[in-house]
Amino acid sequence: MLALRELQRGRGRFAAIVSALGLLVFLVLILGALADGLFYGATGAVRSTTATAYAFDDEAEGSLVRSRLTRDDVAVLASAPGVVSAGPVGVLLTGGTGPDGDISVAVFGIDSSTAGAPSTLTEGRLPGPEERGVAAADTRLADEGIGIGSEIEVGGIPATVVGMVEDASYQLQPTVWTVLDTWREMRDAVRPELRGQPDAINAVALVTSPGASLADISTTLPESAVLTAEATGLAIPGVEQQASTLNAIIYTTLAVAGLVVALFFALLVLEKRELFAALKALGSSTWRLGSGVIAQAAVSSLLGVIVGAVVARLFGLVIPPNVPTLFRMDTLVTIAVFTIIAGIVGAVFSLRRIARIDPATAIGGVL
């Protein structure tokens, strides 16, 4: 009760620690939003599909763009042990034209009846097998005036949008999903050097049974490598490095939050040592006094989280749309829990200083 009363009476003093923690939480949330924006914007096209794994040629290092397989490889992998379904995947990073002008897109050629089709359809439908001249578009293209019924051209090859999918970006580019034949026409128009390769695809999407061995599947097709959908996302150039770098900065900032709380409450205990000595002389235990300090740290950390979250969300409203940021509730909850824990751990270090206070100080003794 004394600890909570002190929070009420010493608002100015505790406002300093709340402001400092709020600033740190704000920085962590912005970094977290940037990390999530980069990760989800780069990997949606392999995360948000029906595929649980992807097969590449063994020199591609898990890159859809660098990999080269053939349509015949689909049937070979479909017969592998543990494979439920297999489907072709073609990828083309290019530019195109929408209703409002030029757009940058990643065109995916798939068979929607097999593995690899988007699983995040928001409206409309996916192109049917062998249905040429139609496509499903990423919802991010709505900002470019693209919706159901719109026409997209890539290399002069038109496709009418019949569906919209979300969380389907690839390497931060919005995606267009069409049948393999339309994808090949667009690829040949944009990259004439690849003409004359009617059976070429980039990878094979797989739906595997629980417990299936990816190593055994890869042996079915010589000189191939099979990765899970999650590993395929991390294999996209720069994704894993960006995630590890930003996470390291986030964890370091959270550690700094703990140090800030530890320093603040260490100084607070030093300032109140005579008061603590008097309370000890009246029978208060070290743990009871320490629990009050910990309660103050928990309340201060919680208020810091609230302040930081509000400021970060307001700041997010003015961030330019071309900056890949994504504010996720899961990230907010995680950072809030870690911040409060860091604050409590920082306050725990003051218990040792409280334990060393001699009650005799209250009656003129020496600490």
N, C-alpha and C positions, 0 to 999 in steps of 0.2 A: 504493500500500500504506500509506503514511504517513497519507493522508486517511482510509482505512477504519479504520486503527488508532485514529486520533483519535476517530472516531465511537464506537468501543467504549469508549475510556477516558473520553471526555467526555459520557457519557450525559445527565447533568443539564443541561449546556449546550445540547445539541441537542434535548433534550426540550422546551425552551421553543419553538423554532421549529416542531417537529412539532405541538405543542399549538395554536400559533397557526394553522398551516395547516389542522389538523384542524377547528378552529372555523370557518374560512372555507369549507372544503369542505362542512361540515355545513350552513351557511347557504345555500350555492349549491345543494346537492342538495334542500333543502326548497323553495327557490324554484323549482327545476326541476320538482319533483314537482307543485307548485301550478300552474305554467304548463302542464305536460302534462295535468293533471287538468282544468283549465279548457278547454283546446283540444280534447282528445279527447272530453270530456263534452258539448261544445257542437256538435261537427261530425260525430259518428259516423254520424248518419242520412243524411248526404250523401256521406261518404267511403266507407262500407262497403256500397255498393250496386253493382249492375251498371252504373249510369249513369256515363258519362265527362263529361257536360255536362248543364246544365239551362237551359231556356228560360223566361223570365219576361216579364211586360209591362214596357215600358220605363220605367215610373215606380216600379217596385218596388225598384230598386237592389239586385237580387240577393237580396231577402228572400222566402223561401217564404211567409211568413205574409201579407205585404202584396200579393203578386202575385195577379192575377185573369186567368185564361184560361178557355177553354171546351173541351169534349170535341172539337169540330170542329177545334180547333187542333192536336190530336194527329195527325190524318191529314195536315194540311197540312205539318207539320214532318217527318213520316215520309217525305214525298216529296222533301225537300230534298236537295241534293247533299251527299254525305259522311255522311248519316245511315243507319245500319244498322238501328236500331230506335228506336221512340219509345213512351212510355207515360205515362199521366196520373198526376199526383201531387196528392193533397189533404192538407192539414195542418190539424190542430186542436189547439191548446194548451188543455187543460182539466183538469178533475178527474173522477175516477170512483170506483168502488167495487170492491174486491177481497175475497177471502176474509177478510182481517184488518181490513177497514175502508176508509177513504177513501185514495185515492192521487192523485198528480198525474202526468199522462201527456201525451205528444204522440201523437195518433192520426194515422197515415198511411194514406191510402187509395191503393192501387196496383193495378196489374194484374200479378200475379207472372209472367205469361208474356212480359212485355215489359220494357223498360228501367225501372230504378228499384227493383227488388226487392232486399231485403237479401242480401248475399253471405256473411254470417257466421253461417249457421245452425249451431247446436251440437247440437240434437236435435229430433226431430219433423219437421215440414214447414211450408211456407208455405201460406197459403190458396190454393186453386185459383181460376182465373178464374171470376167470378160465383158463388163459393161464399159465400153469406151466413151471417152469424152465427158465424164462426170468425175467429181471429186468431193471429198470432205475437207473442210478447211479449219485451221486453228482459230479459236475464238479471238486470239490476239489480232487477227486480221480484220476484225470488226472495226478497229480504229482506222483501217484503210478503206472503209466503205464496203467491205465484203460480207455478204450474208447469203442465206439460201436463195438461189435463183441468180446470183451474180456470176459473171464469167471471168475466169482467170486465164491469161495467156502466158505460156512459157515457151520461148523460142518460136513464137507464132502458132503454137499448138494450143487450141482452146479447150477449156474444161469448165463445165457448169457445176456450181456448188450445189450439192444435194443434202449436205449435212454439216454440222459444226461439232468440233471436238475441243475439249479443254485440257490443260496441262499436257500438251503434246509437242512442245518446242524441242528443237534439236540444235545444239551449239548456239543457243540464244536466238535462233531464227524460227519464226512461225512456220508451221508445216502445212503441206497440202498432200492429201492421201488419195491416190488414184490406183487404177488397175495397172498391172505390169506393162501391158501393151502401150497404154497412153504414156506411162513413165518413160518407156523406151523411145517413143517418138519425140518426147521432150528432150531426153538425153542426147539423142542423135542430132537434134536441131541445135542444141547449145554446144555440144562437143562433137563436131563432125569426125574427129579422129577415132571415135568409138563405133562408127557405123560399120556394119558388116559383122557385128557380134550379137546376133538375135537371141542367143541363149545366155548371154552374160547377165549375172545378177551380182549384188554385193555380198549378201549373207543369206543364211537360212534361219528363220525364226522357229523355235521349238517349244512345244508344250511337253514337259517331261512329267513322268509319274513320280510320286513322293519316294525319295530314297534312291532315285536313278543316279548312276555313276556317269558324270560328264566325261571322265577319262575313257570309259568304255564306249560311250557314244562317239567320241572323236576318232577312236580306232576304226570305226566303221568306214570312215572316209579318210583315206591317206592324206597326209599333209594338211590336216585341218585342226582347228582348236575350238573348243566349246567353252563359253563363259555363261554364268548366270546373268539374268537381266540386270541385277544390281552391279555386278562386276563389269558388265558392258558399259554401264553409265559411268563408272569410275575410270574406265579405260579411255574415255573421250579426252583428247589432249587438254591438259590444264585443269580438269575438274578436280582430281584428287589433290593436286598441289595447291589450288586455290582454297579448297576446303580445309586442308591441314594448316595452311598459313593463317587464315582468318580464325580458325578455332584456337590456335596458339595465342593469338592476340586477345581473343575473348577470355580464355582461361587466365591469362596474365592480368587482364583488367579486373577480373573477379578476385584474384589474389591480392591485388592492390586495394580493393574494397575491404578485404579482411584486415589488411595492415592499417588502413585509415581508421577503422573501428577500433582496432587494438590500441593504436596510439592515442586516440581520443579518450577512451575509457581508462587508459593507464594514467593520463594526465588528470582525469576526473577523480580517480581514486587518490592520487597524490594530493590533490587539492582538498579532498574531504577526509584525510586520514584522521584528523582529530575527532570528527563526527563518528567515523567508523570505530575509533578507539572507545568513544563514550558508549556506543551501542554494544560493543563487545563487553564492556565493563558491566552493562545492564543484563548481559546473558545472551545476546544474539550470537549465533554461530557464524563461522566463516562462510559456510554454505548458504545460510539464509541471507547474509549480506551480498554474497556473490550472485545469488539467484536474482536479486533485485537489479544488479548491474546487467545481468544477462537479459532480463525482461526489458530493460531500457534499450539494450542493443537490438533486441528482436523488434520492438515497436519502431525504433528509429530506422531499421533496415526496411521494414514493411512500408513505412511512409516514403522512404527513398525510392523504393520500387514503384510505388504509385506515382510519385512525381516524375520519375524518369520515364515511365511508360506513357504518361499523358503527353509529356513534351516530345517524346519520340514519335508518337502517333500524329501529333500536330505537324511535326517536321516532315513526316512522310507525305503529308498532303501537298507540300510544295516541292518535293523532289521531282525533277523532270522525268517524264514517262520513259525516256530512253535509258535511264539508269536502272539496271536490273535489281530491284529491291522487292522483297516479299515479306510482309509482316504476318507471321503465323502464330496462332494462339499457343501451339505446342512449344515454340521457341520462347515465348513470353513466360509461360509457366516454368519452364526449365531454368531460365535465367533468374526468375524471381526466387525460386527455391534455392538455387546456388548462392544468390546474394544474401538471403536471410541466413543461410547456414554459415556463409563466410563472416557475416556480422557477428553471429553468436560465437563462432570459434574465436574470432578476434577478441571478444569480450571475455572469453574463458581465460585468456592469458592474464587478465587482471586479478584472477582469484589468488594467484601466488603472492601478489603484492598485498592483497587484503589479509591473507593468512599470516603475513609477517608483521602486521600491525599489533603492537603490544597494548592491551587495555590500560596499562599504567600511564600511557600518554595522556589519558583523560584526566589524570590527577597530577599532572606535572612530571611524569616519568620521561624517560628517553626512549625514542623509537629504536 
